[in-house]
Amino acid sequence: MRDFSVDHRWLSLNTATVRKQGDLVEIIEACARHGIRAIDPWRDQVATVGLERAARAVRDAGLDLSGYCRGGMFTSDATRRTEVRDDNRRAVDEAKTLGAPCIVLVVGGLPQYSRPGSTPSKDIVSARAQVEDAIAEMMDYAKTAKMPLAIEPLHPAYAGDRACVNTTKQALDICDRLDPARTGALGVALDVYHIWWDPEVLSQISRASKDRLLAFHVCDWLVPTKDILNDRGMMGDGVIDIKSLRRAVEAQGFSGYSEIEIFSEAWWTRPLDDVLRTCIERHRTVV
């Protein structure tokens, strides 16, 4: 396993971690000040400053991207399928312009939550089938841009509203059905917040192997957790054995960035530079 204690060259910042402290250009400038080499920007943050300005800011700062958040939210009623398809094609085009290595897919839960205005449904089996069909369709477009897609399994608490793919096994099953040749077009983004609890996670990481492991995200699970969405912990403040999970993905050959992604009302209130300094310190000591 790589030694992160001496520097933070393999730290990437998911820009949602400081989304309330500044716009994307300000976040990029702060990362450059702190010697952070990579980011994973969110589409809404890119849209706020403009795609071309965002791409120029990334280039001027000499940053890499560890991914692009997010594509997906595939589930909808029939009247919105074209909207979903076109939205995800735009995500591919944006990721290509920014130079992202992959698009992280949050696949969606029940239609009325993934695409508001859709006819309500409680049929999660149908939602999962729709997700797989939509990923297959998106892959066809993404292949033309040579843009890999990374399915992110989310904790089961999000099954209704954000993602009905909830385990690494589920995500890899989709990968194996849609990309059995392991072409590199489809893989997984593993976030410790969502997978740490899973008794099968280590065996599924081994199953994934290097060619399916496209992204690795870190934060921590607080006990108690006050809000399942916006009360993630800074690494080291919770109960996740982060080093064991990083050891597992690196044993399969993963050598990319450890991406810090913290949705937290508490951390969003702190000064941007203080948050980045803490991220760097915890990346060296805990991740």
C-alpha positions in Angstrom: 0.0 0.0 0.0 1.2 3.5 -0.9 2.7 5.6 1.9 0.6 8.8 2.1 2.3 10.1 5.3 5.0 12.0 3.5 2.9 14.1 1.1 -0.6 14.5 -0.3 0.2 14.0 -4.0 -2.6 11.4 -4.3 -5.3 13.5 -2.6 -8.1 14.6 -4.8 -10.8 17.0 -3.6 -14.4 16.3 -4.6 -15.5 19.9 -4.8 -18.8 19.2 -3.0 -16.6 19.1 0.2 -16.4 22.9 0.1 -19.3 23.8 -2.2 -20.7 26.4 0.2 -17.4 28.2 0.7 -16.9 29.4 -2.9 -17.6 28.9 -6.5 -15.6 26.3 -8.6 -13.0 28.8 -9.7 -12.3 29.9 -6.1 -12.1 26.2 -5.1 -9.6 25.5 -7.9 -7.5 28.4 -6.8 -7.5 27.3 -3.2 -6.5 23.8 -4.2 -3.5 25.2 -6.1 -2.5 27.2 -3.1 -2.5 24.0 -0.9 -0.7 21.9 -3.5 -3.7 19.7 -4.1 -3.2 18.1 -7.5 -6.7 16.9 -8.5 -10.4 17.6 -8.1 -13.7 16.0 -9.0 -16.1 18.8 -9.9 -19.9 18.7 -9.8 -22.0 19.6 -12.8 -24.0 22.3 -11.1 -20.7 24.0 -10.0 -19.4 23.8 -13.5 -22.7 25.2 -14.8 -22.5 28.2 -12.4 -19.1 29.4 -13.7 -19.5 28.1 -17.3 -18.0 25.0 -18.8 -15.2 26.8 -20.8 -14.2 29.0 -17.8 -14.1 25.9 -15.6 -12.0 24.0 -18.1 -9.6 26.9 -18.4 -9.3 27.3 -14.6 -8.4 23.6 -14.3 -5.8 23.9 -17.1 -4.3 27.1 -15.7 -4.0 25.6 -12.2 -2.3 22.4 -13.7 -4.9 20.2 -12.0 -5.9 16.6 -12.9 -9.5 15.4 -12.5 -10.2 12.1 -10.7 -13.8 12.0 -12.0 -16.8 14.1 -12.9 -19.9 14.2 -10.8 -22.4 13.2 -11.8 -24.2 11.3 -14.5 -27.2 9.0 -13.9 -30.5 9.7 -12.2 -31.8 7.4 -14.9 -35.2 6.4 -13.5 -38.2 8.3 -14.7 -41.6 7.8 -16.2 -41.9 7.3 -20.0 -42.4 11.0 -20.7 -39.0 12.0 -19.4 -36.8 9.3 -21.0 -35.6 11.5 -23.7 -34.7 14.2 -21.2 -32.7 11.7 -19.2 -30.8 10.4 -22.2 -30.0 13.9 -23.4 -28.9 15.1 -20.0 -26.5 12.2 -19.6 -25.1 12.8 -23.1 -24.4 16.4 -22.1 -22.6 15.0 -19.0 -20.3 13.0 -21.3 -19.6 16.0 -23.5 -18.8 18.1 -20.4 -16.5 15.5 -18.9 -14.6 15.3 -22.2 -14.1 19.0 -22.3 -12.9 19.1 -18.7 -10.5 16.1 -19.3 -12.1 13.8 -16.7 -11.0 10.2 -16.6 -14.6 8.9 -15.9 -18.1 10.0 -15.1 -19.4 8.9 -11.7 -23.0 7.5 -12.0 -25.5 7.9 -9.2 -28.2 5.8 -10.9 -31.4 7.1 -9.3 -34.0 5.5 -7.0 -37.8 5.6 -7.6 -38.8 7.8 -10.6 -40.6 10.6 -8.7 -37.4 11.3 -6.7 -34.8 10.9 -9.4 -36.7 13.0 -12.0 -39.3 15.1 -10.1 -42.6 15.2 -11.9 -42.5 11.6 -12.9 -45.4 9.4 -12.0 -44.9 8.0 -8.5 -44.0 4.3 -8.4 -43.0 1.8 -5.7 -41.6 -0.7 -8.1 -37.9 -0.9 -7.3 -37.4 -4.0 -9.4 -38.6 -2.0 -12.5 -36.4 0.9 -11.5 -33.3 -1.3 -11.4 -34.1 -2.8 -14.8 -34.5 0.8 -16.2 -31.2 1.7 -14.7 -29.4 -1.1 -16.5 -31.1 -0.3 -19.8 -30.2 3.4 -19.5 -26.5 2.6 -18.6 -26.3 0.4 -21.7 -27.7 3.3 -23.8 -25.3 5.8 -22.2 -22.4 3.5 -22.8 -23.0 3.6 -26.5 -22.6 7.4 -26.5 -19.8 7.5 -24.0 -17.7 5.0 -26.0 -17.6 7.5 -28.9 -16.0 10.0 -26.5 -13.8 7.3 -24.9 -15.3 8.2 -21.6 -15.6 5.4 -19.0 -18.6 5.2 -16.8 -18.2 4.5 -13.0 -21.3 3.1 -11.2 -21.3 4.3 -7.6 -23.3 1.9 -5.3 -24.9 4.0 -2.6 -25.8 2.9 1.0 -29.3 1.2 1.1 -30.7 4.2 2.9 -30.6 5.9 -0.5 -32.5 3.2 -2.4 -35.7 5.1 -2.7 -34.5 8.5 -3.8 -30.9 8.4 -5.0 -29.7 5.0 -6.0 -31.3 1.6 -6.3 -27.9 0.0 -6.8 -26.7 -0.4 -3.3 -23.9 -2.9 -3.1 -20.6 -3.4 -4.9 -21.9 -6.8 -6.0 -25.0 -5.2 -7.7 -22.8 -2.7 -9.5 -20.4 -5.4 -10.7 -23.2 -7.6 -11.8 -24.3 -4.8 -14.1 -20.7 -4.3 -15.3 -20.4 -8.0 -16.2 -23.6 -8.1 -18.1 -23.0 -4.9 -20.1 -19.3 -5.1 -20.5 -18.3 -8.8 -20.2 -15.1 -8.3 -22.1 -13.9 -5.7 -19.5 -13.1 -3.2 -22.2 -12.6 -0.3 -19.7 -15.9 1.3 -20.7 -17.7 0.5 -17.4 -16.6 0.1 -13.8 -17.3 1.2 -10.3 -16.6 4.2 -8.1 -16.3 3.0 -4.5 -17.0 5.4 -1.7 -16.2 4.1 1.8 -19.3 5.9 3.2 -21.5 3.6 1.1 -19.6 0.3 1.2 -17.9 0.0 4.6 -20.8 -1.9 6.2 -21.1 -4.6 3.5 -19.8 -8.0 4.7 -19.0 -8.9 1.1 -17.1 -5.8 0.2 -13.6 -7.2 0.3 -14.5 -10.2 -1.8 -16.3 -7.9 -4.3 -13.3 -5.6 -4.5 -11.2 -8.7 -5.4 -13.8 -9.6 -8.0 -13.6 -6.1 -9.5 -9.9 -6.2 -10.0 -7.9 -3.3 -11.5 -9.9 -2.8 -14.7 -13.2 -2.2 -12.9 -11.9 0.1 -10.1 -12.2 3.5 -11.6 -12.5 5.7 -8.5 -12.1 5.6 -4.7 -13.8 8.1 -2.4 -13.1 8.7 1.3 -14.8 10.3 4.2 -16.2 8.8 7.5 -19.4 7.6 9.1 -20.2 9.4 12.3 -22.0 7.7 15.2 -24.5 8.9 15.7 -25.2 10.3 12.2 -27.6 13.2 12.4 -28.4 13.4 8.7 -27.9 10.5 6.3 -27.0 12.9 3.4 -25.3 15.9 5.0 -23.6 14.7 8.1 -20.6 12.8 6.7 -17.5 12.9 8.8 -13.9 14.0 8.2 -11.7 11.0 7.9 -10.7 9.8 11.4 -13.8 11.2 13.1 -16.0 8.2 12.6 -16.0 4.4 12.5 -14.8 3.4 9.0 -11.6 1.4 8.7 -10.5 3.5 5.7 -7.0 2.1 5.5 -8.3 -1.5 5.2 -10.5 -0.5 2.3 -7.7 1.4 0.6 -5.4 -1.6 1.1 -8.0 -3.8 -0.6 -8.4 -1.6 -3.7 -4.6 -1.1 -4.0 -4.0 -4.8 -3.7 -6.0 -5.1 -7.0 -3.7 -2.6 -8.6 -5.7 0.7 -8.1 -3.1 3.5 -8.2 -5.3 6.6 -8.6 -6.3 9.4 -6.3 -8.0 9.0 -3.0 -10.8 11.4 -3.4 -12.2 13.2 -0.4 -16.0 13.7 -0.7 -17.6 15.1 2.5 -21.2 16.3 2.5 -21.4 18.1 5.8 -23.4 21.0 7.1 -20.7 21.3 9.8 -17.7 21.4 7.5 -19.5 23.7 5.1 -19.5 26.4 7.8 -15.7 26.4 8.2 -13.3 28.5 6.2 -12.2 27.0 2.9 -8.5 27.0 3.7 -9.1 25.4 7.1 -11.1 22.6 5.6 -8.3 21.9 3.0 -5.6 22.0 5.7 -7.6 19.4 7.7 -8.2 17.3 4.6 -4.5 17.2 3.9 -3.6 16.3 7.5 -6.1 13.5 7.7 -5.2 12.2 4.2 -1.6 11.8 5.5 -2.6 10.2 8.9 -5.9 8.4 8.4 -6.4 7.5 4.8 
